[in-house]
Amino acid sequence: MLRETVARLKPIVPLRDFWIVTNAEQSAGVRRELRGVPAKQILAEPIGRNTAAAIGLAAIHLVRKHGDALMAVLPADSYVADVPRYRKLVRAALDLAGTPGNLVVLGISPSRPETGFGYIERGGVLARPRGTAAYAVRRFTEKPQPSVARKYVESGKYLWNAGMFFWRASTFLENLERFLPGTHAALAELAKTIGTARYMSTLRRIYPRLKNISVDYAVMEPATRLHSGANGHRRNSFRPFPQVSVIPARVGWSDIGSWSAVYELLAAKSGANTSAGPSFSIDASGNYYWSPKKFVAAIGVNDLVLVETDDAILLCPRDRSQDVGKIVKWLEERKLKRLL
């Protein structure tokens, strides 16, 4: 998926302009997979500190090498079916993000009331870069309850937040300073050592101090609230309030982040049963079976996920597959690492 992410973007961005943020354990593997990307542009975090820190790390390197670079922040775990349309939307988003102060996000048109994704409420049209409508963002909402998610989808005003962002490096860093000043100050200290023998030791010393928070919570949500309440604030001509906009993207996107998403990619048609191994079903539909070694026989059940491994079995409705995270949390609290 990492290679596919790069391949989708190569007609837009040359390999020499790719920057990858990963962790120390995976950096060597990333270099092997992406040999055309300069090794110095594969940035390894000594410890995970979520997306606000990771994007900030990339931003200070970009500013050091390119000045006020235009950034596209794209997760490496996305599946995209309609690549030509995706490229068109990325180009439109980059055009809009070229204006200082603009924060742009691609929003995925929801296909179901998913509770595992964040949602973006869109307002009116703000701009039409390359003829593509970009809407004002009214608010971001994280992982709603099922009843709320159903209302969002039915309203037609909400999009999934797939974590695909576009902005100038300066715009992001200014907002990081505004909303997360401690992290910004630490990264500014680290930036002074880029290209020197002190960089790695400074990175190891500073990075654990950065706040462990997503860019959605740290920057996007407060930026949206700030702009929507701007009438009561005094503007600074050098630090304009950010303008947050969303471009709807119907591109056949999936982050394959749940067993339900895997089913949707693999099912030949709606209601089909899909299995990773031998199986037989009677009066059963919409099920996903992951049992490569054992035969699965299903009778009279619908829309289930069954996952069998050497030491555990998962059974849940497909529309609850995101709740696997709750089981993971339960196992962590009880220190059952052998099951993680």
N, C-alpha and C positions, 0 to 999 in steps of 0.2 A: 504493500500500500504506500510505503514511502517512495518507492520508485515511481509508482503511478501518479502520485501527487506532483512530483517533479516533472514527469512527462507531460502532464496536462498543462503545465505552465511554461514549458520551454519555448513555444511559439511567441510568448509574451515577454519572458525574462530570460536572458542568457545565463548559462550555468555559472558564469563568474560572478553573478549578482545574487546567487542563492546564499542564504545564511540558515543554518540548522541549529536549533537549540535542543539539546538532548541531555542525558545524564552521563556521568563518568563511566558507568558500567557499559553503556551502549555506544560510546563515541567511536571506538575502534570498528565496530560492526557497521555503523553509519558511514564511516569513511570508505569501507570496502564496498558498500552498496552504491555510493554516490561518488565514484572516482572523478567525475568531471567537476565537482564542487571543490574549490580550494580548501585544503585541510585546515587552514587558519580560520575558515568561516564556519567550521563545525564547533560550536561553543558547548562545552560540557559543564553542566551545573554540578558542583560538589555535593549538593543536597537539594532535594526537590522543595521548591517554595511557590508552587502554583504559577498560574499564567501571568499575573501582573509582574512578578519578578523576572520570569523568563523573557517576556517581551521587552522589559526594561533593559535587560542584559544585551539583547540584540540591538536595541535602539542606541545605546551608548557606543557600541562598536560601529554601527552605521554612521553616526555623526562623526566619529573619529576618522573614518575612511572616506566618506562621501559628503560630509556636511549635512545639510538638511534633506536627507533622503526621503523618498516616498516609499512607504512600507505597505506591503500586503502581508497580513498575519494569517496563516492558513494551517490548520491542524493536518497532521500526516495520516490520520485514521479515517479520512472521508472517502466514501465511494460516490462517484458521480457518473450517471448513465449518459447524460446529454452533454458531452464535452464541448462541442462547438458553442452551444448556448452559454455554458459556464464561462468560456473564455470571453464571450461578448460581454457578459455581466461584470467580469473582473476588470475588463478594460474601462467600462463605464464607471465602476466604483473608483478606480484609480484616477480617472479624470476628475471626479467630484472631490476626491480626497486631496487633490493637488492644491486646493485652496486652504491656506492656513486656518486652523480652527475647526476644520471639518473632521468629524469622526463618522465613518461609514461602516455599516455592517450588512452582510447578505443575510436575508431572512428566508427560511425555507417554508413554503406553503404546506401547512400541516395536512397529513392524510388521515389522521386519527387523533383522538384526544389523549395524546401521549403525556404521561406524568413524569417521565425521566428527562425531559428537556426544559430549558428555560423558554419563555415566550416573550415576544416583542409586540407591543401594541402600537400600531401605526396610526398617524394622523393624516393630514392633507399632503398633497404633492408639493415638494419643495423645489425640485429641479428635474430636468430631463437630460442627463448626460448621455450623449450618443443616442438620443431618442428613447432612453430607458427611464421609466418613472422612478424617482427616489422620494420616499415619504418621510415626513417628520416622525421621530420616535417619541411617543408620549410616555412610555415607561417600559422597563424590563421587569419581568416577573419570573422568579425561579421555581421550577418544578411544582406546579399546582396540584391540589387534590383532584381526584378523577372528576368530581362533579363540576369543579371550576374549569378544568381542561375542556370538558364537553361544551361549556358555555363559550369559551374562547373560540373553539373551532366553529361552532354554529354561528358566531357573530360575523365571521369573515374578516375581522379586524386584526387578528393576531397571526404572527409567524413564529416558527421555531428559531431559536438562536443557535446557530451551528458553529459559532466561534470563529467566523471569518471576517476579519476587520481590515480597514484601510485608513491610513492617515499619514501625515508627515511625521518624521521622527521628532521634530521640535514640538508639534502639536501634542503627541503622546507624552513626551517628557514634561511639558508644561502642565498637563493635566495630572500627571503622576506627582509633580511637586505640589500641586493644588490640593489633591485629595489624599495623597500618601507621602507626606513630606519626609518621613524617616527613611523610607525605602529610596526615595529620590536622592537624599543626601548621601546615603551609603553608596549608591551607584555612581554618583558624581565623584566620590572619593576613589572608587575603583577605576573610573574612566581615566584618571590621571596616570594610572600605571599601565594602560594598554600599550603594548609594544616594548615594554621594559622587562627586565629580569624579575621585577617585584610583582608582576601581574598575578601569577599563580598563587603565591603566598597571600597576597591581598584578597584574591577571590575566595580562598579557603577561610580566611579570617572574617570577611565581611558577609559572605552570602548567607550563612546561618542566621544572621541578624535580620534579614529581610522578612517582612511580614508574609505569612503564608496565606495568600488570598487570591482569588481569581480576578482577572481583569474586569469581569462583569460587575462584581461587587465593588471593586476598588475604584474604577474609573467610569465605566459606562452608565451604571445606575445613578451615581451622584451627578455626573455631567448632564444627564437627562433632566434630573430634578432641578439643577441649577438653572438650566436654560428655560425650563417651563415656568420658573418663578423669578425670572430675570427682572421683571418690572419693579420689584422692590429692592434691587441691588444697584450699586453704583458700578458702572463699567470702567475698566482700565483700558486705555487705548492700546497698550502694549500686550494686554492679556485679555483678549475678548472672550466672552462666554462661548464654550464649545457648541457647535451645531451638530446634533446627532441625527443621522438619517439612515433609513433602511431601504435596500433594494430587494424586492421579492424575487426569489430564485426558484423557478420550477425546472430543476435540472436532474431529477431522479437521484436526489442525495440520500445517503445513509451513512451514519458513523459506525454501523454494525456494532453498536454498543450494547446490544441485548440479544437474547435468543429470539425474541420476536422480530428484530430487524434481520437476523440471519434467515428466519423463515420467509420473510417478505422477499428477500433477494432470491431464494432458491425455489420457492413454490412455483410450479408450472402454471397454476391458475388459482384464483381465489377459492379457498375451501379444500385445496388439495392437501394430502398428507405428504410430508417430506421426512426422509430418514437418511441418516448417515451410514446405516447398516441394513441388514436384512430385516424385513418387517412385513406384517400382514394386518389389515384393518377390516373390520366388519361394522357397518353403520357408524363410521367415525369419519370426521372431517376436520380440516384446519389444524392438524396436529404436527408438531415437530419432534422427532425422536433423534437424540444423539446417543447411539449405542453401537459403536463400531464392531464390538466383539460379540455381543449377545443379540439373539433374535428377539424382536419386539412384536407382541400380538396385542392389538387394541380392539376393544368391543364397546360400541355405544358411547364413546367419549369424543368431545369436540373442543377445538381451540386450546389444546394443552401443549405444554413443553415438558419433555422428559429428557433428562441428561444423566447418563450413567457413566461414572468413572470407576477406577479401581477401588476407591475408598469412600465414595459418596454417591447419592442419588438426589437429583433435584426434580421435583414435580410441582408445576404451578400453571395457572391459566396464562395463556399467551399475553393477555393485556396486563398481567402483573409481573412480567419478567424483569422489569426495572427494579422491582423490590428485592432482587437478589442482593443488592447492596446492603439491605437491612440485615440479611443473614450474615454477610461478611463482617459487619460491625459487631454483631452478636458473638461471632467466633473470635474476633479480635479482643473483645472485652473479656472473654474467658480463656484467652491465651492458647487457643487451639490452632496453633500455627501449622500443624501437620495437615489441616484441612483447607488451608488458604492457598 
